Amino acid sequence: METFKAFQVTKDPTFQAKIIEQEPIELADNEVLVEVAYSDVNYKDALASSESGNVIRTYPMTPGIDLAGTVIKSSTEQFSPGEKVLVTGYGLGVTHPGGYSQYQAVPSEWLVKLPERLSTRQAMILGTAGFTAALAVNALLEQGMKPTNHVLVTGASGGVGSVAIALLHKLGFTTITAFSRKTTAESWLTKLGATQVIQPTTFLPEKTKPLAKQTVDYVIDTVGGAQLSQLLPLISYNGAATLCGNASGIELNTTVLPFILRNIQLIGIDSVNVPHEQREKIWQSLAELAITDDLLVTEISLTQLPETIAQLLAGTHQGRTLVHVGEKE
Protein backbone atom coordinates (compact mmCIF):
# COMPACT_ATOMS: atom_id res chain seq x y z
CA MET A 1 0.00 0.00 0.00
CA GLU A 2 1.38 3.40 -1.03
CA THR A 3 0.93 6.76 0.65
CA PHE A 4 -2.42 8.50 0.19
CA LYS A 5 -4.00 11.90 0.69
CA ALA A 6 -5.73 13.04 3.89
CA PHE A 7 -6.92 16.34 5.33
CA GLN A 8 -5.29 16.73 8.73
CA VAL A 9 -5.35 19.25 11.57
CA THR A 10 -2.24 19.75 13.69
CA LYS A 11 -1.19 21.92 16.62
CA ASP A 12 2.58 22.04 17.07
CA PRO A 13 2.35 24.65 18.51
CA THR A 14 0.33 26.70 15.98
CA PHE A 15 -2.89 25.30 14.51
CA GLN A 16 -2.81 24.14 10.88
CA ALA A 17 -5.29 22.39 8.60
CA LYS A 18 -3.80 20.97 5.41
CA ILE A 19 -3.65 18.10 2.92
CA ILE A 20 -0.89 15.61 3.73
CA GLU A 21 0.56 12.44 2.27
CA GLN A 22 -0.43 9.78 4.81
CA GLU A 23 1.73 6.74 5.46
CA PRO A 24 0.18 3.26 4.90
CA ILE A 25 -2.13 2.04 7.68
CA GLU A 26 -1.43 -1.05 9.75
CA LEU A 27 -4.65 -2.75 10.84
CA ALA A 28 -5.16 -3.43 14.53
CA ASP A 29 -7.23 -6.34 15.81
CA ASN A 30 -10.91 -6.08 14.91
CA GLU A 31 -10.30 -3.25 12.43
CA VAL A 32 -11.39 -2.94 8.81
CA LEU A 33 -9.54 -0.97 6.12
CA VAL A 34 -11.91 1.08 3.97
CA GLU A 35 -11.13 2.82 0.71
CA VAL A 36 -13.14 5.98 1.24
CA ALA A 37 -15.26 7.17 -1.68
CA TYR A 38 -17.16 10.00 -0.01
CA SER A 39 -17.46 11.92 3.22
CA ASP A 40 -19.46 15.07 3.98
CA VAL A 41 -19.32 18.27 6.02
CA ASN A 42 -21.34 18.67 9.22
CA TYR A 43 -21.23 21.49 11.76
CA LYS A 44 -19.21 19.24 14.05
CA ASP A 45 -16.66 18.78 11.26
CA ALA A 46 -16.33 22.54 10.98
CA LEU A 47 -15.68 22.80 14.71
CA ALA A 48 -13.18 19.94 14.57
CA SER A 49 -11.34 21.64 11.72
CA SER A 50 -11.01 25.02 13.43
CA GLU A 51 -8.67 26.13 16.20
CA SER A 52 -11.43 27.38 18.49
CA GLY A 53 -13.83 24.48 17.94
CA ASN A 54 -12.98 22.67 21.19
CA VAL A 55 -13.91 19.32 19.66
CA ILE A 56 -10.53 17.65 19.15
CA ARG A 57 -8.35 17.07 22.19
CA THR A 58 -5.46 15.10 20.64
CA TYR A 59 -3.44 16.21 17.61
CA PRO A 60 -2.71 15.44 14.85
CA MET A 61 -6.19 14.32 13.78
CA THR A 62 -8.00 13.61 10.53
CA PRO A 63 -11.50 15.12 10.80
CA GLY A 64 -14.62 13.78 9.09
CA ILE A 65 -17.30 12.22 11.29
CA ASP A 66 -18.76 10.27 8.34
CA LEU A 67 -17.40 8.05 5.60
CA ALA A 68 -18.64 5.61 2.98
CA GLY A 69 -16.57 3.33 0.80
CA THR A 70 -15.37 -0.16 0.02
CA VAL A 71 -13.76 -2.71 2.31
CA ILE A 72 -10.17 -3.38 1.19
CA LYS A 73 -8.98 -5.57 4.03
CA SER A 74 -10.54 -6.93 7.22
CA SER A 75 -9.14 -8.48 10.38
CA THR A 76 -12.57 -9.95 11.19
CA GLU A 77 -14.83 -12.43 9.39
CA GLN A 78 -17.75 -10.02 9.67
CA PHE A 79 -16.62 -8.01 6.63
CA SER A 80 -15.11 -9.06 3.32
CA PRO A 81 -13.14 -7.14 0.68
CA GLY A 82 -15.44 -5.50 -1.85
CA GLU A 83 -18.34 -4.84 0.52
CA LYS A 84 -19.79 -1.32 0.58
CA VAL A 85 -19.95 0.18 4.07
CA LEU A 86 -20.57 3.42 5.92
CA VAL A 87 -19.69 4.89 9.31
CA THR A 88 -21.26 7.81 11.15
CA GLY A 89 -20.57 8.99 14.68
CA TYR A 90 -18.81 7.08 17.43
CA GLY A 91 -15.38 8.72 17.72
CA LEU A 92 -14.76 9.02 13.99
CA GLY A 93 -13.07 12.30 13.11
CA VAL A 94 -12.85 13.35 16.77
CA THR A 95 -10.93 10.78 18.80
CA HIS A 96 -10.28 8.37 15.90
CA PRO A 97 -8.97 9.41 12.45
CA GLY A 98 -11.95 10.22 10.25
CA GLY A 99 -13.41 10.33 6.79
CA TYR A 100 -11.29 13.07 5.19
CA SER A 101 -8.80 10.45 4.05
CA GLN A 102 -8.59 8.25 0.96
CA TYR A 103 -8.17 5.20 3.20
CA GLN A 104 -9.20 4.68 6.80
CA ALA A 105 -9.00 1.88 9.37
CA VAL A 106 -12.18 1.62 11.42
CA PRO A 107 -13.28 -0.66 14.29
CA SER A 108 -15.54 -3.31 12.78
CA GLU A 109 -18.37 -2.65 15.25
CA TRP A 110 -18.72 0.89 13.87
CA LEU A 111 -19.40 -0.24 10.30
CA VAL A 112 -22.85 -0.53 8.75
CA LYS A 113 -23.23 -2.49 5.52
CA LEU A 114 -24.71 -0.24 2.86
CA PRO A 115 -28.38 -1.02 2.07
CA GLU A 116 -28.91 -2.26 -1.49
CA ARG A 117 -30.80 0.85 -2.61
CA LEU A 118 -28.14 3.26 -1.34
CA SER A 119 -24.86 4.15 -3.07
CA THR A 120 -21.84 5.46 -1.18
CA ARG A 121 -22.55 8.88 -2.69
CA GLN A 122 -26.17 8.87 -1.55
CA ALA A 123 -25.16 7.67 1.91
CA MET A 124 -22.90 10.68 2.37
CA ILE A 125 -25.40 13.13 0.93
CA LEU A 126 -27.38 12.07 3.99
CA GLY A 127 -24.55 11.36 6.45
CA THR A 128 -24.87 12.30 10.11
CA ALA A 129 -27.30 15.10 9.19
CA GLY A 130 -29.70 12.70 7.49
CA PHE A 131 -29.26 10.08 10.17
CA THR A 132 -30.00 12.65 12.89
CA ALA A 133 -33.03 13.98 11.02
CA ALA A 134 -34.41 10.45 10.69
CA LEU A 135 -33.88 9.82 14.41
CA ALA A 136 -35.79 13.02 15.21
CA VAL A 137 -38.68 12.22 12.87
CA ASN A 138 -38.92 8.66 14.21
CA ALA A 139 -38.92 9.91 17.80
CA LEU A 140 -41.86 12.19 17.08
CA LEU A 141 -43.74 9.48 15.18
CA GLU A 142 -43.39 7.33 18.29
CA GLN A 143 -44.93 10.20 20.27
CA GLY A 144 -48.00 10.12 18.05
CA MET A 145 -47.14 12.66 15.35
CA LYS A 146 -49.40 12.30 12.29
CA PRO A 147 -49.27 13.77 8.75
CA THR A 148 -52.16 16.10 9.61
CA ASN A 149 -50.19 17.76 12.42
CA HIS A 150 -48.39 21.09 12.12
CA VAL A 151 -44.63 20.50 12.36
CA LEU A 152 -42.03 23.25 12.72
CA VAL A 153 -38.38 22.74 11.77
CA THR A 154 -35.69 25.17 12.96
CA GLY A 155 -32.38 25.71 11.18
CA ALA A 156 -34.22 24.58 8.08
CA SER A 157 -31.56 25.57 5.55
CA GLY A 158 -28.92 23.46 7.31
CA GLY A 159 -28.21 19.78 6.85
CA VAL A 160 -30.42 18.28 9.57
CA GLY A 161 -33.25 20.74 9.04
CA SER A 162 -33.43 20.36 5.27
CA VAL A 163 -33.34 16.55 5.43
CA ALA A 164 -36.05 16.60 8.11
CA ILE A 165 -38.30 18.64 5.81
CA ALA A 166 -37.68 16.24 2.92
CA LEU A 167 -38.49 13.25 5.15
CA LEU A 168 -41.69 14.82 6.47
CA HIS A 169 -42.81 15.69 2.94
CA LYS A 170 -42.09 12.16 1.74
CA LEU A 171 -44.16 10.79 4.66
CA GLY A 172 -47.15 12.87 3.61
CA PHE A 173 -47.04 15.77 6.06
CA THR A 174 -48.97 18.75 4.71
CA THR A 175 -48.24 21.57 7.19
CA ILE A 176 -44.50 22.08 7.59
CA THR A 177 -43.15 25.41 8.81
CA ALA A 178 -39.48 26.06 8.14
CA PHE A 179 -37.49 28.55 10.20
CA SER A 180 -34.66 30.15 8.22
CA ARG A 181 -32.93 33.51 8.49
CA LYS A 182 -31.57 33.10 4.95
CA THR A 183 -33.82 34.91 2.48
CA THR A 184 -32.28 32.92 -0.39
CA ALA A 185 -33.51 29.63 1.10
CA GLU A 186 -37.25 30.11 0.63
CA SER A 187 -37.46 28.79 -2.93
CA TRP A 188 -35.54 25.54 -2.44
CA LEU A 189 -37.06 24.81 0.99
CA THR A 190 -40.55 25.20 -0.50
CA LYS A 191 -39.59 22.84 -3.30
CA LEU A 192 -38.30 20.43 -0.66
CA GLY A 193 -41.72 20.31 1.03
CA ALA A 194 -42.02 23.26 3.41
CA THR A 195 -45.48 24.84 3.27
CA GLN A 196 -44.18 28.11 4.69
CA VAL A 197 -40.65 29.47 5.13
CA ILE A 198 -40.41 32.28 7.66
CA GLN A 199 -37.96 34.25 9.73
CA PRO A 200 -38.03 33.10 13.39
CA THR A 201 -38.79 36.66 14.53
CA THR A 202 -41.97 36.66 12.42
CA PHE A 203 -43.35 33.59 14.19
CA LEU A 204 -42.07 33.99 17.74
CA PRO A 205 -43.64 36.41 20.24
CA GLU A 206 -41.62 39.48 21.21
CA LYS A 207 -41.83 38.53 24.87
CA THR A 208 -41.61 34.92 26.01
CA LYS A 209 -44.36 33.86 28.41
CA PRO A 210 -44.50 30.61 30.43
CA LEU A 211 -47.48 29.61 28.26
CA ALA A 212 -48.66 31.13 24.99
CA LYS A 213 -51.20 30.39 22.28
CA GLN A 214 -50.86 26.81 21.01
CA THR A 215 -49.64 27.31 17.45
CA VAL A 216 -47.60 24.22 16.56
CA ASP A 217 -48.00 20.51 17.32
CA TYR A 218 -44.42 19.25 16.97
CA VAL A 219 -40.99 20.84 16.68
CA ILE A 220 -37.74 19.50 15.25
CA ASP A 221 -35.17 21.86 16.74
CA THR A 222 -31.64 21.80 15.37
CA VAL A 223 -30.18 24.91 17.02
CA GLY A 224 -31.05 24.95 20.74
CA GLY A 225 -30.62 28.05 22.88
CA ALA A 226 -33.09 30.92 23.18
CA GLN A 227 -35.12 29.91 20.14
CA LEU A 228 -36.15 26.60 21.69
CA SER A 229 -36.97 28.40 24.94
CA GLN A 230 -39.40 30.57 22.97
CA LEU A 231 -40.96 27.63 21.14
CA LEU A 232 -41.79 25.36 24.09
CA PRO A 233 -44.68 27.58 25.34
CA LEU A 234 -46.25 27.46 21.83
CA ILE A 235 -46.47 23.66 21.51
CA SER A 236 -49.98 22.18 21.57
CA TYR A 237 -51.29 19.82 24.21
CA ASN A 238 -49.67 16.35 23.97
CA GLY A 239 -47.13 17.72 21.50
CA ALA A 240 -43.37 17.25 21.55
CA ALA A 241 -40.05 18.72 20.46
CA THR A 242 -36.80 17.02 19.58
CA LEU A 243 -33.46 18.72 20.19
CA CYS A 244 -30.24 17.78 18.41
CA GLY A 245 -28.04 20.88 18.16
CA ASN A 246 -26.55 23.82 20.01
CA ALA A 247 -25.56 26.30 17.30
CA SER A 248 -27.64 28.97 19.07
CA GLY A 249 -26.31 28.14 22.51
CA ILE A 250 -26.28 25.46 25.20
CA GLU A 251 -28.52 27.22 27.71
CA LEU A 252 -32.24 26.46 27.87
CA ASN A 253 -34.39 28.85 29.90
CA THR A 254 -37.91 27.56 30.43
CA THR A 255 -40.53 26.79 33.07
CA VAL A 256 -42.24 23.56 34.04
CA LEU A 257 -45.64 24.83 32.83
CA PRO A 258 -45.60 23.54 29.22
CA PHE A 259 -44.69 20.11 30.58
CA ILE A 260 -47.15 19.82 33.48
CA LEU A 261 -50.08 21.76 31.99
CA ARG A 262 -49.84 20.76 28.32
CA ASN A 263 -48.20 17.36 28.70
CA ILE A 264 -45.51 18.13 26.13
CA GLN A 265 -42.29 16.14 25.74
CA LEU A 266 -38.75 17.37 25.06
CA ILE A 267 -36.67 14.60 23.50
CA GLY A 268 -32.90 14.73 23.15
CA ILE A 269 -31.45 13.25 19.96
CA ASP A 270 -27.93 11.80 20.02
CA SER A 271 -26.58 10.39 16.76
CA VAL A 272 -23.11 9.40 18.01
CA ASN A 273 -23.71 6.32 20.17
CA VAL A 274 -26.88 4.84 18.66
CA PRO A 275 -27.04 1.02 19.04
CA HIS A 276 -26.02 -0.88 15.92
CA GLU A 277 -29.38 -2.58 15.34
CA GLN A 278 -31.16 0.77 15.39
CA ARG A 279 -28.56 2.22 13.00
CA GLU A 280 -29.25 -0.51 10.48
CA LYS A 281 -33.01 0.12 10.65
CA ILE A 282 -32.59 3.87 10.21
CA TRP A 283 -30.31 3.47 7.19
CA GLN A 284 -32.66 0.93 5.64
CA SER A 285 -35.58 3.35 6.02
CA LEU A 286 -33.54 6.19 4.52
CA ALA A 287 -32.66 3.99 1.55
CA GLU A 288 -36.33 3.14 1.01
CA LEU A 289 -37.56 6.75 1.28
CA ALA A 290 -35.10 7.82 -1.46
CA ILE A 291 -34.90 11.57 -0.80
CA THR A 292 -31.31 12.31 -1.88
CA ASP A 293 -32.30 13.62 -5.33
CA ASP A 294 -34.52 16.25 -3.66
CA LEU A 295 -31.82 17.78 -1.45
CA LEU A 296 -29.63 20.81 -2.11
CA VAL A 297 -26.17 19.28 -2.52
CA THR A 298 -22.77 20.81 -3.25
CA GLU A 299 -19.90 18.45 -4.09
CA ILE A 300 -16.32 19.39 -3.22
CA SER A 301 -12.86 17.84 -3.02
CA LEU A 302 -10.57 17.63 0.00
CA THR A 303 -8.75 20.78 -1.12
CA GLN A 304 -11.99 22.79 -0.93
CA LEU A 305 -12.73 21.88 2.69
CA PRO A 306 -11.36 25.10 4.27
CA GLU A 307 -13.77 27.26 2.25
CA THR A 308 -16.82 25.16 3.21
CA ILE A 309 -15.74 25.02 6.85
CA ALA A 310 -15.52 28.82 6.91
CA GLN A 311 -19.05 29.09 5.47
CA LEU A 312 -20.44 26.77 8.14
CA LEU A 313 -18.79 28.67 10.95
CA ALA A 314 -20.01 31.98 9.51
CA GLY A 315 -23.58 30.71 9.21
CA THR A 316 -23.75 31.20 5.44
CA HIS A 317 -23.73 27.53 4.43
CA GLN A 318 -26.88 25.94 3.02
CA GLY A 319 -27.96 22.36 2.38
CA ARG A 320 -25.55 19.45 2.30
CA THR A 321 -21.91 19.37 1.20
CA LEU A 322 -20.57 16.11 -0.16
CA VAL A 323 -16.81 15.51 -0.09
CA HIS A 324 -15.51 13.38 -2.97
CA VAL A 325 -12.53 11.76 -1.27
CA GLY A 326 -11.66 8.83 -3.50
CA GLU A 327 -10.49 8.78 -7.07
CA LYS A 328 -13.43 6.57 -8.03
CA GLU A 329 -16.97 5.77 -6.83
C-alpha positions in Angstrom: 0.0 0.0 0.0 1.4 3.4 -1.0 0.9 6.8 0.6 -2.4 8.5 0.2 -4.0 11.9 0.7 -5.7 13.0 3.9 -6.9 16.3 5.3 -5.3 16.7 8.7 -5.4 19.2 11.6 -2.2 19.7 13.7 -1.2 21.9 16.6 2.6 22.0 17.1 2.4 24.7 18.5 0.3 26.7 16.0 -2.9 25.3 14.5 -2.8 24.1 10.9 -5.3 22.4 8.6 -3.8 21.0 5.4 -3.6 18.1 2.9 -0.9 15.6 3.7 0.6 12.4 2.3 -0.4 9.8 4.8 1.7 6.7 5.5 0.2 3.3 4.9 -2.1 2.0 7.7 -1.4 -1.0 9.8 -4.7 -2.7 10.8 -5.2 -3.4 14.5 -7.2 -6.3 15.8 -10.9 -6.1 14.9 -10.3 -3.2 12.4 -11.4 -2.9 8.8 -9.5 -1.0 6.1 -11.9 1.1 4.0 -11.1 2.8 0.7 -13.1 6.0 1.2 -15.3 7.2 -1.7 -17.2 10.0 0.0 -17.5 11.9 3.2 -19.5 15.1 4.0 -19.3 18.3 6.0 -21.3 18.7 9.2 -21.2 21.5 11.8 -19.2 19.2 14.1 -16.7 18.8 11.3 -16.3 22.5 11.0 -15.7 22.8 14.7 -13.2 19.9 14.6 -11.3 21.6 11.7 -11.0 25.0 13.4 -8.7 26.1 16.2 -11.4 27.4 18.5 -13.8 24.5 17.9 -13.0 22.7 21.2 -13.9 19.3 19.7 -10.5 17.7 19.1 -8.3 17.1 22.2 -5.5 15.1 20.6 -3.4 16.2 17.6 -2.7 15.4 14.8 -6.2 14.3 13.8 -8.0 13.6 10.5 -11.5 15.1 10.8 -14.6 13.8 9.1 -17.3 12.2 11.3 -18.8 10.3 8.3 -17.4 8.0 5.6 -18.6 5.6 3.0 -16.6 3.3 0.8 -15.4 -0.2 0.0 -13.8 -2.7 2.3 -10.2 -3.4 1.2 -9.0 -5.6 4.0 -10.5 -6.9 7.2 -9.1 -8.5 10.4 -12.6 -10.0 11.2 -14.8 -12.4 9.4 -17.7 -10.0 9.7 -16.6 -8.0 6.6 -15.1 -9.1 3.3 -13.1 -7.1 0.7 -15.4 -5.5 -1.8 -18.3 -4.8 0.5 -19.8 -1.3 0.6 -20.0 0.2 4.1 -20.6 3.4 5.9 -19.7 4.9 9.3 -21.3 7.8 11.1 -20.6 9.0 14.7 -18.8 7.1 17.4 -15.4 8.7 17.7 -14.8 9.0 14.0 -13.1 12.3 13.1 -12.9 13.4 16.8 -10.9 10.8 18.8 -10.3 8.4 15.9 -9.0 9.4 12.4 -11.9 10.2 10.3 -13.4 10.3 6.8 -11.3 13.1 5.2 -8.8 10.4 4.1 -8.6 8.2 1.0 -8.2 5.2 3.2 -9.2 4.7 6.8 -9.0 1.9 9.4 -12.2 1.6 11.4 -13.3 -0.7 14.3 -15.5 -3.3 12.8 -18.4 -2.6 15.3 -18.7 0.9 13.9 -19.4 -0.2 10.3 -22.9 -0.5 8.8 -23.2 -2.5 5.5 -24.7 -0.2 2.9 -28.4 -1.0 2.1 -28.9 -2.3 -1.5 -30.8 0.8 -2.6 -28.1 3.3 -1.3 -24.9 4.2 -3.1 -21.8 5.5 -1.2 -22.6 8.9 -2.7 -26.2 8.9 -1.6 -25.2 7.7 1.9 -22.9 10.7 2.4 -25.4 13.1 0.9 -27.4 12.1 4.0 -24.5 11.4 6.5 -24.9 12.3 10.1 -27.3 15.1 9.2 -29.7 12.7 7.5 -29.3 10.1 10.2 -30.0 12.7 12.9 -33.0 14.0 11.0 -34.4 10.4 10.7 -33.9 9.8 14.4 -35.8 13.0 15.2 -38.7 12.2 12.9 -38.9 8.7 14.2 -38.9 9.9 17.8 -41.9 12.2 17.1 -43.7 9.5 15.2 -43.4 7.3 18.3 -44.9 10.2 20.3 -48.0 10.1 18.0 -47.1 12.7 15.3 -49.4 12.3 12.3 -49.3 13.8 8.8 -52.2 16.1 9.6 -50.2 17.8 12.4 -48.4 21.1 12.1 -44.6 20.5 12.4 -42.0 23.3 12.7 -38.4 22.7 11.8 -35.7 25.2 13.0 -32.4 25.7 11.2 -34.2 24.6 8.1 -31.6 25.6 5.6 -28.9 23.5 7.3 -28.2 19.8 6.9 -30.4 18.3 9.6 -33.2 20.7 9.0 -33.4 20.4 5.3 -33.3 16.6 5.4 -36.1 16.6 8.1 -38.3 18.6 5.8 -37.7 16.2 2.9 -38.5 13.2 5.1 -41.7 14.8 6.5 -42.8 15.7 2.9 -42.1 12.2 1.7 -44.2 10.8 4.7 -47.2 12.9 3.6 -47.0 15.8 6.1 -49.0 18.8 4.7 -48.2 21.6 7.2 -44.5 22.1 7.6 -43.2 25.4 8.8 -39.5 26.1 8.1 -37.5 28.6 10.2 -34.7 30.2 8.2 -32.9 33.5 8.5 -31.6 33.1 5.0 -33.8 34.9 2.5 -32.3 32.9 -0.4 -33.5 29.6 1.1 -37.3 30.1 0.6 -37.5 28.8 -2.9 -35.5 25.5 -2.4 -37.1 24.8 1.0 -40.6 25.2 -0.5 -39.6 22.8 -3.3 -38.3 20.4 -0.7 -41.7 20.3 1.0 -42.0 23.3 3.4 -45.5 24.8 3.3 -44.2 28.1 4.7 -40.7 29.5 5.1 -40.4 32.3 7.7 -38.0 34.3 9.7 -38.0 33.1 13.4 -38.8 36.7 14.5 -42.0 36.7 12.4 -43.3 33.6 14.2 -42.1 34.0 17.7 -43.6 36.4 20.2 -41.6 39.5 21.2 -41.8 38.5 24.9 -41.6 34.9 26.0 -44.4 33.9 28.4 -44.5 30.6 30.4 -47.5 29.6 28.3 -48.7 31.1 25.0 -51.2 30.4 22.3 -50.9 26.8 21.0 -49.6 27.3 17.4 -47.6 24.2 16.6 -48.0 20.5 17.3 -44.4 19.2 17.0 -41.0 20.8 16.7 -37.7 19.5 15.3 -35.2 21.9 16.7 -31.6 21.8 15.4 -30.2 24.9 17.0 -31.0 25.0 20.7 -30.6 28.1 22.9 -33.1 30.9 23.2 -35.1 29.9 20.1 -36.2 26.6 21.7 -37.0 28.4 24.9 -39.4 30.6 23.0 -41.0 27.6 21.1 -41.8 25.4 24.1 -44.7 27.6 25.3 -46.2 27.5 21.8 -46.5 23.7 21.5 -50.0 22.2 21.6 -51.3 19.8 24.2 -49.7 16.4 24.0 -47.1 17.7 21.5 -43.4 17.3 21.6 -40.1 18.7 20.5 -36.8 17.0 19.6 -33.5 18.7 20.2 -30.2 17.8 18.4 -28.0 20.9 18.2 -26.6 23.8 20.0 -25.6 26.3 17.3 -27.6 29.0 19.1 -26.3 28.1 22.5 -26.3 25.5 25.2 -28.5 27.2 27.7 -32.2 26.5 27.9 -34.4 28.8 29.9 -37.9 27.6 30.4 -40.5 26.8 33.1 -42.2 23.6 34.0 -45.6 24.8 32.8 -45.6 23.5 29.2 -44.7 20.1 30.6 -47.1 19.8 33.5 -50.1 21.8 32.0 -49.8 20.8 28.3 -48.2 17.4 28.7 -45.5 18.1 26.1 -42.3 16.1 25.7 -38.8 17.4 25.1 -36.7 14.6 23.5 -32.9 14.7 23.2 -31.5 13.2 20.0 -27.9 11.8 20.0 -26.6 10.4 16.8 -23.1 9.4 18.0 -23.7 6.3 20.2 -26.9 4.8 18.7 -27.0 1.0 19.0 -26.0 -0.9 15.9 -29.4 -2.6 15.3 -31.2 0.8 15.4 -28.6 2.2 13.0 -29.2 -0.5 10.5 -33.0 0.1 10.7 -32.6 3.9 10.2 -30.3 3.5 7.2 -32.7 0.9 5.6 -35.6 3.3 6.0 -33.5 6.2 4.5 -32.7 4.0 1.6 -36.3 3.1 1.0 -37.6 6.7 1.3 -35.1 7.8 -1.5 -34.9 11.6 -0.8 -31.3 12.3 -1.9 -32.3 13.6 -5.3 -34.5 16.2 -3.7 -31.8 17.8 -1.5 -29.6 20.8 -2.1 -26.2 19.3 -2.5 -22.8 20.8 -3.3 -19.9 18.4 -4.1 -16.3 19.4 -3.2 -12.9 17.8 -3.0 -10.6 17.6 0.0 -8.7 20.8 -1.1 -12.0 22.8 -0.9 -12.7 21.9 2.7 -11.4 25.1 4.3 -13.8 27.3 2.3 -16.8 25.2 3.2 -15.7 25.0 6.9 -15.5 28.8 6.9 -19.0 29.1 5.5 -20.4 26.8 8.1 -18.8 28.7 11.0 -20.0 32.0 9.5 -23.6 30.7 9.2 -23.7 31.2 5.4 -23.7 27.5 4.4 -26.9 25.9 3.0 -28.0 22.4 2.4 -25.5 19.5 2.3 -21.9 19.4 1.2 -20.6 16.1 -0.2 -16.8 15.5 -0.1 -15.5 13.4 -3.0 -12.5 11.8 -1.3 -11.7 8.8 -3.5 -10.5 8.8 -7.1 -13.4 6.6 -8.0 -17.0 5.8 -6.8 
